[in-house]
Amino acid sequence: MKRVKFLEVRDIATFIPMIAIDCSLTGNLSEDYLLERAGYGEHRCILFTRLDGGRNAEYDPYEWRNRTYAVAHQHIIDNWDELTSGDVIDVEFILRETKEKKRSERYLEE
């Protein structure tokens, strides 16, 4: 199971390159010791931050003071196993504000 995913978060006129890291316990004693010391436990926990830095990383989607990050983060937690690196997380589509999911901006350059 992949523990790190690079994701394209989109919202109204928004493009944010993000990285998500699954910080759930692994069964590896060294990793689990550090994860537990940092406060992670048995439930799925995704650390989420901007790929370009400049903002805090959060593991709790409710800590974001921004709809884009909060909705995207919760969606990633809920759908981790179905997501792959490079996927678009379209907040407007998740909230059913649009009927069609945005395509990755990488296709606009072709």
Biopython code that builds the backbone (N, CA, C, O; Angstrom):
import numpy as np
from Bio.PDB.StructureBuilder import StructureBuilder

atoms = [
    (1, "MET", "N", (0.850, -1.186, 0.000)),
    (1, "MET", "CA", (0.000, 0.000, 0.000)),
    (1, "MET", "C", (0.888, 1.240, 0.000)),
    (1, "MET", "O", (1.788, 1.369, 0.829)),
    (2, "LYS", "N", (0.632, 2.129, -0.918)),
    (2, "LYS", "CA", (1.414, 3.356, -1.008)),
    (2, "LYS", "C", (1.084, 4.287, 0.156)),
    (2, "LYS", "O", (-0.087, 4.509, 0.464)),
    (3, "ARG", "N", (2.114, 4.830, 0.802)),
    (3, "ARG", "CA", (1.928, 5.670, 1.980)),
    (3, "ARG", "C", (2.024, 7.156, 1.670)),
    (3, "ARG", "O", (1.674, 7.979, 2.515)),
    (4, "VAL", "N", (2.492, 7.522, 0.470)),
    (4, "VAL", "CA", (2.621, 8.929, 0.089)),
    (4, "VAL", "C", (1.945, 9.120, -1.265)),
    (4, "VAL", "O", (2.156, 8.345, -2.198)),
    (5, "LYS", "N", (1.120, 10.181, -1.352)),
    (5, "LYS", "CA", (0.447, 10.486, -2.619)),
    (5, "LYS", "C", (0.555, 11.976, -2.890)),
    (5, "LYS", "O", (0.346, 12.800, -2.000)),
    (6, "PHE", "N", (0.882, 12.308, -4.122)),
    (6, "PHE", "CA", (0.921, 13.688, -4.587)),
    (6, "PHE", "C", (-0.403, 13.958, -5.279)),
    (6, "PHE", "O", (-0.809, 13.203, -6.163)),
    (7, "LEU", "N", (-1.089, 15.041, -4.877)),
    (7, "LEU", "CA", (-2.447, 15.284, -5.352)),
    (7, "LEU", "C", (-2.615, 16.725, -5.820)),
    (7, "LEU", "O", (-1.981, 17.644, -5.301)),
    (8, "GLU", "N", (-3.474, 16.896, -6.801)),
    (8, "GLU", "CA", (-3.802, 18.210, -7.348)),
    (8, "GLU", "C", (-5.154, 18.627, -6.772)),
    (8, "GLU", "O", (-6.192, 18.092, -7.161)),
    (9, "VAL", "N", (-5.136, 19.574, -5.853)),
    (9, "VAL", "CA", (-6.373, 20.039, -5.228)),
    (9, "VAL", "C", (-6.894, 21.230, -6.014)),
    (9, "VAL", "O", (-6.168, 22.184, -6.292)),
    (10, "ARG", "N", (-8.177, 21.147, -6.366)),
    (10, "ARG", "CA", (-8.802, 22.186, -7.170)),
    (10, "ARG", "C", (-10.073, 22.660, -6.474)),
    (10, "ARG", "O", (-10.755, 21.898, -5.789)),
    (11, "ASP", "N", (-10.367, 23.947, -6.671)),
    (11, "ASP", "CA", (-11.592, 24.550, -6.177)),
    (11, "ASP", "C", (-11.884, 25.712, -7.118)),
    (11, "ASP", "O", (-11.357, 25.740, -8.230)),
    (12, "ILE", "N", (-12.693, 26.653, -6.713)),
    (12, "ILE", "CA", (-13.020, 27.800, -7.549)),
    (12, "ILE", "C", (-11.731, 28.567, -7.838)),
    (12, "ILE", "O", (-11.123, 29.128, -6.927)),
    (13, "ALA", "N", (-11.317, 28.592, -9.101)),
    (13, "ALA", "CA", (-10.108, 29.314, -9.533)),
    (13, "ALA", "C", (-8.890, 28.966, -8.674)),
    (13, "ALA", "O", (-8.078, 29.834, -8.356)),
    (14, "THR", "N", (-8.772, 27.697, -8.306)),
    (14, "THR", "CA", (-7.713, 27.279, -7.396)),
    (14, "THR", "C", (-6.997, 26.044, -7.930)),
    (14, "THR", "O", (-7.621, 25.111, -8.435)),
    (15, "PHE", "N", (-5.673, 26.064, -7.805)),
    (15, "PHE", "CA", (-4.819, 24.910, -8.095)),
    (15, "PHE", "C", (-3.777, 24.836, -6.993)),
    (15, "PHE", "O", (-2.980, 25.761, -6.835)),
    (16, "ILE", "N", (-3.768, 23.744, -6.224)),
    (16, "ILE", "CA", (-2.827, 23.604, -5.120)),
    (16, "ILE", "C", (-2.165, 22.228, -5.188)),
    (16, "ILE", "O", (-2.838, 21.214, -5.005)),
    (17, "PRO", "N", (-0.859, 22.177, -5.447)),
    (17, "PRO", "CA", (-0.161, 20.893, -5.375)),
    (17, "PRO", "C", (0.034, 20.505, -3.905)),
    (17, "PRO", "O", (0.589, 21.274, -3.120)),
    (18, "MET", "N", (-0.424, 19.314, -3.549)),
    (18, "MET", "CA", (-0.395, 18.860, -2.162)),
    (18, "MET", "C", (0.273, 17.495, -2.062)),
    (18, "MET", "O", (0.383, 16.762, -3.044)),
    (19, "ILE", "N", (0.711, 17.176, -0.857)),
    (19, "ILE", "CA", (1.232, 15.843, -0.568)),
    (19, "ILE", "C", (0.471, 15.307, 0.636)),
    (19, "ILE", "O", (0.241, 16.022, 1.611)),
    (20, "ALA", "N", (0.086, 14.044, 0.554)),
    (20, "ALA", "CA", (-0.634, 13.373, 1.630)),
    (20, "ALA", "C", (0.178, 12.153, 2.044)),
    (20, "ALA", "O", (0.654, 11.392, 1.202)),
    (21, "ILE", "N", (0.327, 11.981, 3.353)),
    (21, "ILE", "CA", (1.129, 10.888, 3.887)),
    (21, "ILE", "C", (0.278, 10.096, 4.868)),
    (21, "ILE", "O", (-0.264, 10.656, 5.822)),
    (22, "ASP", "N", (0.162, 8.800, 4.634)),
    (22, "ASP", "CA", (-0.573, 7.926, 5.541)),
    (22, "ASP", "C", (0.311, 7.650, 6.759)),
    (22, "ASP", "O", (1.332, 6.972, 6.652)),
    (23, "CYS", "N", (-0.087, 8.176, 7.906)),
    (23, "CYS", "CA", (0.682, 8.021, 9.147)),
    (23, "CYS", "C", (0.058, 6.981, 10.064)),
    (23, "CYS", "O", (0.264, 7.013, 11.277)),
    (24, "SER", "N", (-0.699, 6.066, 9.491)),
    (24, "SER", "CA", (-1.251, 4.958, 10.279)),
    (24, "SER", "C", (-0.111, 4.040, 10.701)),
    (24, "SER", "O", (0.946, 4.012, 10.072)),
    (25, "LEU", "N", (-0.340, 3.296, 11.766)),
    (25, "LEU", "CA", (0.686, 2.360, 12.232)),
    (25, "LEU", "C", (0.975, 1.326, 11.152)),
    (25, "LEU", "O", (0.080, 0.911, 10.416)),
    (26, "THR", "N", (2.251, 0.913, 11.068)),
    (26, "THR", "CA", (2.705, 0.088, 9.957)),
    (26, "THR", "C", (3.033, -1.350, 10.318)),
    (26, "THR", "O", (3.083, -2.216, 9.445)),
    (27, "GLY", "N", (3.258, -1.609, 11.599)),
    (27, "GLY", "CA", (3.754, -2.922, 11.992)),
    (27, "GLY", "C", (5.273, -2.940, 12.109)),
    (27, "GLY", "O", (5.849, -3.903, 12.616)),
    (28, "ASN", "N", (5.921, -1.876, 11.642)),
    (28, "ASN", "CA", (7.363, -1.717, 11.791)),
    (28, "ASN", "C", (7.609, -1.065, 13.145)),
    (28, "ASN", "O", (7.145, 0.050, 13.382)),
    (29, "LEU", "N", (8.330, -1.739, 14.035)),
    (29, "LEU", "CA", (8.495, -1.254, 15.403)),
    (29, "LEU", "C", (9.105, 0.138, 15.472)),
    (29, "LEU", "O", (8.661, 0.964, 16.269)),
    (30, "SER", "N", (10.112, 0.410, 14.653)),
    (30, "SER", "CA", (10.759, 1.730, 14.678)),
    (30, "SER", "C", (9.809, 2.823, 14.216)),
    (30, "SER", "O", (9.717, 3.878, 14.844)),
    (31, "GLU", "N", (9.101, 2.573, 13.117)),
    (31, "GLU", "CA", (8.143, 3.556, 12.612)),
    (31, "GLU", "C", (6.994, 3.751, 13.589)),
    (31, "GLU", "O", (6.613, 4.881, 13.894)),
    (32, "ASP", "N", (6.451, 2.660, 14.072)),
    (32, "ASP", "CA", (5.299, 2.748, 14.964)),
    (32, "ASP", "C", (5.644, 3.470, 16.265)),
    (32, "ASP", "O", (4.819, 4.209, 16.802)),
    (33, "TYR", "N", (6.846, 3.263, 16.766)),
    (33, "TYR", "CA", (7.276, 3.976, 17.973)),
    (33, "TYR", "C", (7.210, 5.484, 17.741)),
    (33, "TYR", "O", (6.664, 6.219, 18.564)),
    (34, "LEU", "N", (7.764, 5.941, 16.627)),
    (34, "LEU", "CA", (7.774, 7.374, 16.323)),
    (34, "LEU", "C", (6.372, 7.893, 16.043)),
    (34, "LEU", "O", (6.010, 8.977, 16.501)),
    (35, "LEU", "N", (5.586, 7.137, 15.303)),
    (35, "LEU", "CA", (4.208, 7.546, 15.025)),
    (35, "LEU", "C", (3.404, 7.675, 16.315)),
    (35, "LEU", "O", (2.667, 8.644, 16.500)),
    (36, "GLU", "N", (3.547, 6.699, 17.204)),
    (36, "GLU", "CA", (2.812, 6.755, 18.470)),
    (36, "GLU", "C", (3.291, 7.909, 19.346)),
    (36, "GLU", "O", (2.480, 8.550, 20.014)),
    (37, "ARG", "N", (4.584, 8.181, 19.353)),
    (37, "ARG", "CA", (5.118, 9.299, 20.144)),
    (37, "ARG", "C", (4.606, 10.636, 19.610)),
    (37, "ARG", "O", (4.481, 11.604, 20.360)),
    (38, "ALA", "N", (4.310, 10.681, 18.307)),
    (38, "ALA", "CA", (3.775, 11.901, 17.698)),
    (38, "ALA", "C", (2.257, 11.994, 17.867)),
    (38, "ALA", "O", (1.646, 12.987, 17.469)),
    (39, "GLY", "N", (1.650, 10.962, 18.455)),
    (39, "GLY", "CA", (0.223, 11.017, 18.727)),
    (39, "GLY", "C", (-0.652, 10.238, 17.760)),
    (39, "GLY", "O", (-1.876, 10.260, 17.887)),
    (40, "TYR", "N", (-0.048, 9.546, 16.791)),
    (40, "TYR", "CA", (-0.840, 8.750, 15.862)),
    (40, "TYR", "C", (-1.197, 7.425, 16.499)),
    (40, "TYR", "O", (-0.491, 6.949, 17.387)),
    (41, "GLY", "N", (-2.302, 6.819, 16.047)),
    (41, "GLY", "CA", (-2.753, 5.582, 16.657)),
    (41, "GLY", "C", (-3.255, 4.582, 15.647)),
    (41, "GLY", "O", (-2.757, 4.506, 14.524)),
    (42, "GLU", "N", (-4.245, 3.819, 16.054)),
    (42, "GLU", "CA", (-4.748, 2.705, 15.260)),
    (42, "GLU", "C", (-5.595, 3.134, 14.056)),
    (42, "GLU", "O", (-5.646, 2.408, 13.063)),
    (43, "HIS", "N", (-6.259, 4.294, 14.120)),
    (43, "HIS", "CA", (-7.138, 4.700, 13.015)),
    (43, "HIS", "C", (-6.320, 5.354, 11.896)),
    (43, "HIS", "O", (-5.199, 5.816, 12.110)),
    (44, "ARG", "N", (-6.904, 5.378, 10.715)),
    (44, "ARG", "CA", (-6.228, 5.996, 9.572)),
    (44, "ARG", "C", (-6.028, 7.476, 9.847)),
    (44, "ARG", "O", (-6.954, 8.179, 10.252)),
    (45, "CYS", "N", (-4.829, 7.928, 9.625)),
    (45, "CYS", "CA", (-4.490, 9.323, 9.851)),
    (45, "CYS", "C", (-3.632, 9.796, 8.685)),
    (45, "CYS", "O", (-2.577, 9.225, 8.410)),
    (46, "ILE", "N", (-4.089, 10.837, 8.005)),
    (46, "ILE", "CA", (-3.395, 11.352, 6.836)),
    (46, "ILE", "C", (-2.836, 12.734, 7.147)),
    (46, "ILE", "O", (-3.587, 13.661, 7.450)),
    (47, "LEU", "N", (-1.527, 12.865, 7.071)),
    (47, "LEU", "CA", (-0.855, 14.150, 7.213)),
    (47, "LEU", "C", (-0.916, 14.826, 5.847)),
    (47, "LEU", "O", (-0.573, 14.213, 4.836)),
    (48, "PHE", "N", (-1.351, 16.087, 5.809)),
    (48, "PHE", "CA", (-1.657, 16.772, 4.553)),
    (48, "PHE", "C", (-1.002, 18.132, 4.560)),
    (48, "PHE", "O", (-1.160, 18.890, 5.517)),
    (49, "THR", "N", (-0.266, 18.458, 3.508)),
    (49, "THR", "CA", (0.405, 19.755, 3.440)),
    (49, "THR", "C", (0.638, 20.165, 1.987)),
    (49, "THR", "O", (0.605, 19.348, 1.067)),
    (50, "ARG", "N", (0.874, 21.459, 1.826)),
    (50, "ARG", "CA", (1.180, 21.980, 0.491)),
    (50, "ARG", "C", (2.536, 21.459, 0.051)),
    (50, "ARG", "O", (3.470, 21.383, 0.849)),
    (51, "LEU", "N", (2.638, 21.105, -1.203)),
    (51, "LEU", "CA", (3.895, 20.605, -1.737)),
    (51, "LEU", "C", (4.944, 21.708, -1.817)),
    (51, "LEU", "O", (6.143, 21.435, -1.747)),
    (52, "ASP", "N", (4.492, 22.960, -1.963)),
    (52, "ASP", "CA", (5.433, 24.073, -2.076)),
    (52, "ASP", "C", (5.762, 24.710, -0.724)),
    (52, "ASP", "O", (6.421, 25.749, -0.674)),
    (53, "GLY", "N", (5.307, 24.093, 0.372)),
    (53, "GLY", "CA", (5.602, 24.611, 1.706)),
    (53, "GLY", "C", (4.791, 25.861, 2.001)),
    (53, "GLY", "O", (3.819, 26.161, 1.307)),
    (54, "GLY", "N", (5.193, 26.585, 3.031)),
    (54, "GLY", "CA", (4.562, 27.850, 3.331)),
    (54, "GLY", "C", (3.343, 27.781, 4.232)),
    (54, "GLY", "O", (2.859, 28.821, 4.679)),
    (55, "ARG", "N", (2.838, 26.607, 4.509)),
    (55, "ARG", "CA", (1.692, 26.447, 5.404)),
    (55, "ARG", "C", (1.954, 25.268, 6.316)),
    (55, "ARG", "O", (2.825, 24.439, 6.051)),
    (56, "ASN", "N", (1.197, 25.203, 7.384)),
    (56, "ASN", "CA", (1.329, 24.077, 8.298)),
    (56, "ASN", "C", (0.823, 22.795, 7.666)),
    (56, "ASN", "O", (-0.021, 22.814, 6.770)),
    (57, "ALA", "N", (1.346, 21.702, 8.139)),
    (57, "ALA", "CA", (0.789, 20.396, 7.817)),
    (57, "ALA", "C", (-0.249, 20.082, 8.875)),
    (57, "ALA", "O", (-0.072, 20.425, 10.044)),
    (58, "GLU", "N", (-1.322, 19.435, 8.476)),
    (58, "GLU", "CA", (-2.377, 19.058, 9.415)),
    (58, "GLU", "C", (-2.698, 17.582, 9.241)),
    (58, "GLU", "O", (-2.619, 17.053, 8.132)),
    (59, "TYR", "N", (-3.059, 16.916, 10.330)),
    (59, "TYR", "CA", (-3.578, 15.558, 10.253)),
    (59, "TYR", "C", (-5.080, 15.534, 10.510)),
    (59, "TYR", "O", (-5.746, 14.538, 10.225)),
    (60, "ASP", "N", (-5.614, 16.628, 11.048)),
    (60, "ASP", "CA", (-7.036, 16.727, 11.354)),
    (60, "ASP", "C", (-7.686, 17.701, 10.368)),
    (60, "ASP", "O", (-7.380, 18.893, 10.402)),
    (61, "PRO", "N", (-8.574, 17.223, 9.492)),
    (61, "PRO", "CA", (-9.174, 18.123, 8.510)),
    (61, "PRO", "C", (-9.950, 19.283, 9.128)),
    (61, "PRO", "O", (-10.144, 20.311, 8.479)),
    (62, "TYR", "N", (-10.394, 19.132, 10.369)),
    (62, "TYR", "CA", (-11.154, 20.195, 11.027)),
    (62, "TYR", "C", (-10.264, 21.333, 11.519)),
    (62, "TYR", "O", (-10.767, 22.383, 11.919)),
    (63, "GLU", "N", (-8.956, 21.135, 11.492)),
    (63, "GLU", "CA", (-8.028, 22.189, 11.907)),
    (63, "GLU", "C", (-7.798, 23.233, 10.819)),
    (63, "GLU", "O", (-7.368, 24.350, 11.106)),
    (64, "TRP", "N", (-8.082, 22.872, 9.576)),
    (64, "TRP", "CA", (-7.934, 23.846, 8.493)),
    (64, "TRP", "C", (-8.982, 24.932, 8.663)),
    (64, "TRP", "O", (-10.131, 24.627, 8.981)),
    (65, "ARG", "N", (-8.631, 26.145, 8.469)),
    (65, "ARG", "CA", (-9.578, 27.262, 8.561)),
    (65, "ARG", "C", (-9.982, 27.710, 7.149)),
    (65, "ARG", "O", (-10.183, 28.895, 6.882)),
    (66, "ASN", "N", (-10.089, 26.732, 6.273)),
    (66, "ASN", "CA", (-10.293, 27.001, 4.859)),
    (66, "ASN", "C", (-11.097, 25.842, 4.278)),
    (66, "ASN", "O", (-10.747, 24.681, 4.489)),
    (67, "ARG", "N", (-12.138, 26.134, 3.572)),
    (67, "ARG", "CA", (-13.016, 25.094, 3.024)),
    (67, "ARG", "C", (-12.273, 24.189, 2.059)),
    (67, "ARG", "O", (-12.459, 22.973, 2.089)),
    (68, "THR", "N", (-11.434, 24.758, 1.206)),
    (68, "THR", "CA", (-10.738, 23.954, 0.203)),
    (68, "THR", "C", (-9.913, 22.857, 0.862)),
    (68, "THR", "O", (-10.038, 21.684, 0.509)),
    (69, "TYR", "N", (-9.078, 23.233, 1.812)),
    (69, "TYR", "CA", (-8.221, 22.259, 2.475)),
    (69, "TYR", "C", (-9.038, 21.263, 3.303)),
    (69, "TYR", "O", (-8.775, 20.061, 3.260)),
    (70, "ALA", "N", (-10.014, 21.750, 4.047)),
    (70, "ALA", "CA", (-10.799, 20.876, 4.927)),
    (70, "ALA", "C", (-11.568, 19.827, 4.132)),
    (70, "ALA", "O", (-11.541, 18.646, 4.477)),
    (71, "VAL", "N", (-12.253, 20.247, 3.070)),
    (71, "VAL", "CA", (-13.044, 19.309, 2.269)),
    (71, "VAL", "C", (-12.125, 18.323, 1.548)),
    (71, "VAL", "O", (-12.392, 17.122, 1.530)),
    (72, "ALA", "N", (-11.049, 18.829, 0.956)),
    (72, "ALA", "CA", (-10.112, 17.949, 0.252)),
    (72, "ALA", "C", (-9.504, 16.931, 1.207)),
    (72, "ALA", "O", (-9.424, 15.745, 0.888)),
    (73, "HIS", "N", (-9.076, 17.394, 2.375)),
    (73, "HIS", "CA", (-8.435, 16.514, 3.354)),
    (73, "HIS", "C", (-9.387, 15.407, 3.803)),
    (73, "HIS", "O", (-8.996, 14.240, 3.840)),
    (74, "GLN", "N", (-10.621, 15.750, 4.141)),
    (74, "GLN", "CA", (-11.583, 14.727, 4.568)),
    (74, "GLN", "C", (-11.865, 13.746, 3.442)),
    (74, "GLN", "O", (-11.986, 12.545, 3.687)),
    (75, "HIS", "N", (-11.970, 14.232, 2.223)),
    (75, "HIS", "CA", (-12.199, 13.358, 1.071)),
    (75, "HIS", "C", (-11.042, 12.375, 0.904)),
    (75, "HIS", "O", (-11.256, 11.202, 0.598)),
    (76, "ILE", "N", (-9.830, 12.856, 1.105)),
    (76, "ILE", "CA", (-8.655, 11.988, 0.977)),
    (76, "ILE", "C", (-8.658, 10.906, 2.058)),
    (76, "ILE", "O", (-8.366, 9.745, 1.772)),
    (77, "ILE", "N", (-8.982, 11.276, 3.283)),
    (77, "ILE", "CA", (-9.071, 10.279, 4.359)),
    (77, "ILE", "C", (-10.121, 9.224, 4.014)),
    (77, "ILE", "O", (-9.874, 8.026, 4.148)),
    (78, "ASP", "N", (-11.284, 9.675, 3.571)),
    (78, "ASP", "CA", (-12.394, 8.762, 3.283)),
    (78, "ASP", "C", (-12.149, 7.868, 2.072)),
    (78, "ASP", "O", (-12.735, 6.791, 1.968)),
    (79, "ASN", "N", (-11.277, 8.311, 1.148)),
    (79, "ASN", "CA", (-11.100, 7.592, -0.119)),
    (79, "ASN", "C", (-9.654, 7.191, -0.382)),
    (79, "ASN", "O", (-9.283, 6.937, -1.528)),
    (80, "TRP", "N", (-8.840, 7.132, 0.656)),
    (80, "TRP", "CA", (-7.398, 6.890, 0.503)),
    (80, "TRP", "C", (-7.099, 5.682, -0.386)),
    (80, "TRP", "O", (-6.262, 5.776, -1.284)),
    (81, "ASP", "N", (-7.753, 4.577, -0.157)),
    (81, "ASP", "CA", (-7.425, 3.351, -0.892)),
    (81, "ASP", "C", (-7.760, 3.440, -2.379)),
    (81, "ASP", "O", (-7.177, 2.711, -3.180)),
    (82, "GLU", "N", (-8.675, 4.308, -2.758)),
    (82, "GLU", "CA", (-9.053, 4.445, -4.164)),
    (82, "GLU", "C", (-8.222, 5.497, -4.896)),
    (82, "GLU", "O", (-8.214, 5.523, -6.127)),
    (83, "LEU", "N", (-7.530, 6.355, -4.169)),
    (83, "LEU", "CA", (-6.772, 7.444, -4.788)),
    (83, "LEU", "C", (-5.385, 6.989, -5.204)),
    (83, "LEU", "O", (-4.787, 6.108, -4.587)),
    (84, "THR", "N", (-4.880, 7.620, -6.280)),
    (84, "THR", "CA", (-3.505, 7.383, -6.713)),
    (84, "THR", "C", (-2.807, 8.723, -6.874)),
    (84, "THR", "O", (-3.453, 9.756, -7.048)),
    (85, "SER", "N", (-1.490, 8.695, -6.814)),
    (85, "SER", "CA", (-0.731, 9.929, -7.003)),
    (85, "SER", "C", (-1.107, 10.572, -8.328)),
    (85, "SER", "O", (-1.274, 9.899, -9.345)),
    (86, "GLY", "N", (-1.236, 11.893, -8.285)),
    (86, "GLY", "CA", (-1.591, 12.643, -9.482)),
    (86, "GLY", "C", (-3.081, 12.890, -9.629)),
    (86, "GLY", "O", (-3.492, 13.655, -10.501)),
    (87, "ASP", "N", (-3.900, 12.259, -8.795)),
    (87, "ASP", "CA", (-5.349, 12.456, -8.888)),
    (87, "ASP", "C", (-5.733, 13.908, -8.592)),
    (87, "ASP", "O", (-5.039, 14.620, -7.865)),
    (88, "VAL", "N", (-6.846, 14.317, -9.172)),
    (88, "VAL", "CA", (-7.422, 15.631, -8.923)),
    (88, "VAL", "C", (-8.452, 15.485, -7.804)),
    (88, "VAL", "O", (-9.336, 14.630, -7.869)),
    (89, "ILE", "N", (-8.330, 16.317, -6.792)),
    (89, "ILE", "CA", (-9.314, 16.395, -5.718)),
    (89, "ILE", "C", (-10.085, 17.689, -5.953)),
    (89, "ILE", "O", (-9.609, 18.771, -5.608)),
    (90, "ASP", "N", (-11.270, 17.579, -6.537)),
    (90, "ASP", "CA", (-12.062, 18.724, -6.961)),
    (90, "ASP", "C", (-13.123, 19.035, -5.896)),
    (90, "ASP", "O", (-14.135, 18.342, -5.795)),
    (91, "VAL", "N", (-12.880, 20.065, -5.122)),
    (91, "VAL", "CA", (-13.757, 20.420, -4.003)),
    (91, "VAL", "C", (-15.157, 20.788, -4.493)),
    (91, "VAL", "O", (-16.146, 20.384, -3.881)),
    (92, "GLU", "N", (-15.254, 21.535, -5.567)),
    (92, "GLU", "CA", (-16.582, 21.891, -6.083)),
    (92, "GLU", "C", (-17.380, 20.644, -6.468)),
    (92, "GLU", "O", (-18.580, 20.564, -6.209)),
    (93, "PHE", "N", (-16.711, 19.680, -7.083)),
    (93, "PHE", "CA", (-17.373, 18.439, -7.483)),
    (93, "PHE", "C", (-17.771, 17.619, -6.257)),
    (93, "PHE", "O", (-18.875, 17.076, -6.208)),
    (94, "ILE", "N", (-16.884, 17.524, -5.270)),
    (94, "ILE", "CA", (-17.176, 16.789, -4.037)),
    (94, "ILE", "C", (-18.416, 17.367, -3.357)),
    (94, "ILE", "O", (-19.256, 16.623, -2.851)),
    (95, "LEU", "N", (-18.528, 18.697, -3.348)),
    (95, "LEU", "CA", (-19.656, 19.373, -2.707)),
    (95, "LEU", "C", (-20.887, 19.463, -3.614)),
    (95, "LEU", "O", (-21.898, 20.062, -3.246)),
    (96, "ARG", "N", (-20.790, 18.867, -4.789)),
    (96, "ARG", "CA", (-21.879, 18.839, -5.773)),
    (96, "ARG", "C", (-22.272, 20.228, -6.255)),
    (96, "ARG", "O", (-23.430, 20.484, -6.584)),
    (97, "GLU", "N", (-21.288, 21.119, -6.291)),
    (97, "GLU", "CA", (-21.527, 22.455, -6.841)),
    (97, "GLU", "C", (-21.355, 22.462, -8.359)),
    (97, "GLU", "O", (-21.833, 23.366, -9.043)),
    (98, "THR", "N", (-20.670, 21.448, -8.875)),
    (98, "THR", "CA", (-20.532, 21.251, -10.315)),
    (98, "THR", "C", (-20.888, 19.803, -10.632)),
    (98, "THR", "O", (-20.829, 18.934, -9.762)),
    (99, "LYS", "N", (-21.254, 19.558, -11.873)),
    (99, "LYS", "CA", (-21.656, 18.210, -12.274)),
    (99, "LYS", "C", (-20.515, 17.421, -12.889)),
    (99, "LYS", "O", (-20.596, 16.198, -13.010)),
    (100, "GLU", "N", (-19.455, 18.111, -13.276)),
    (100, "GLU", "CA", (-18.336, 17.446, -13.927)),
    (100, "GLU", "C", (-17.046, 17.731, -13.173)),
    (100, "GLU", "O", (-16.747, 18.875, -12.829)),
    (101, "LYS", "N", (-16.288, 16.670, -12.925)),
    (101, "LYS", "CA", (-15.015, 16.803, -12.215)),
    (101, "LYS", "C", (-13.967, 17.459, -13.116)),
    (101, "LYS", "O", (-13.868, 17.147, -14.303)),
    (102, "LYS", "N", (-13.195, 18.362, -12.535)),
    (102, "LYS", "CA", (-12.134, 19.038, -13.287)),
    (102, "LYS", "C", (-11.063, 18.031, -13.714)),
    (102, "LYS", "O", (-10.776, 17.066, -13.006)),
    (103, "ARG", "N", (-10.493, 18.276, -14.868)),
    (103, "ARG", "CA", (-9.346, 17.499, -15.346)),
    (103, "ARG", "C", (-8.079, 18.140, -14.816)),
    (103, "ARG", "O", (-8.061, 19.324, -14.480)),
    (104, "SER", "N", (-7.037, 17.360, -14.747)),
    (104, "SER", "CA", (-5.756, 17.880, -14.294)),
    (104, "SER", "C", (-5.266, 18.986, -15.219)),
    (104, "SER", "O", (-5.432, 18.910, -16.436)),
    (105, "GLU", "N", (-4.666, 20.004, -14.635)),
    (105, "GLU", "CA", (-4.087, 21.085, -15.442)),
    (105, "GLU", "C", (-2.940, 20.595, -16.302)),
    (105, "GLU", "O", (-2.589, 21.252, -17.282)),
    (106, "ARG", "N", (-2.346, 19.456, -15.966)),
    (106, "ARG", "CA", (-1.248, 18.953, -16.797)),
    (106, "ARG", "C", (-1.711, 18.642, -18.205)),
    (106, "ARG", "O", (-0.900, 18.652, -19.131)),
    (107, "TYR", "N", (-3.002, 18.363, -18.397)),
    (107, "TYR", "CA", (-3.530, 18.090, -19.726)),
    (107, "TYR", "C", (-3.772, 19.368, -20.526)),
    (107, "TYR", "O", (-3.901, 19.309, -21.749)),
    (108, "LEU", "N", (-3.834, 20.500, -19.870)),
    (108, "LEU", "CA", (-4.037, 21.768, -20.568)),
    (108, "LEU", "C", (-2.807, 22.187, -21.345)),
    (108, "LEU", "O", (-2.900, 22.978, -22.283)),
    (109, "GLU", "N", (-1.643, 21.659, -20.958)),
    (109, "GLU", "CA", (-0.387, 22.036, -21.602)),
    (109, "GLU", "C", (-0.098, 21.191, -22.829)),
    (109, "GLU", "O", (0.854, 21.474, -23.556)),
    (110, "GLU", "N", (-0.896, 20.159, -23.077)),
    (110, "GLU", "CA", (-0.663, 19.277, -24.236)),
    (110, "GLU", "C", (-1.221, 19.880, -25.495)),
    (110, "GLU", "O", (-1.118, 19.281, -26.565)),
]
sb = StructureBuilder()
sb.init_structure("model")
sb.init_model(0)
sb.init_chain("A")
sb.init_seg("    ")
for serial, (resi, resn, name, xyz) in enumerate(atoms, 1):
    if name == "N":
        sb.init_residue(resn, " ", resi, " ")
    sb.init_atom(name, np.array(xyz, "f"), 0.0, 1.0, " ", f" {name:<3s}", serial, name[0])
structure = sb.get_structure()
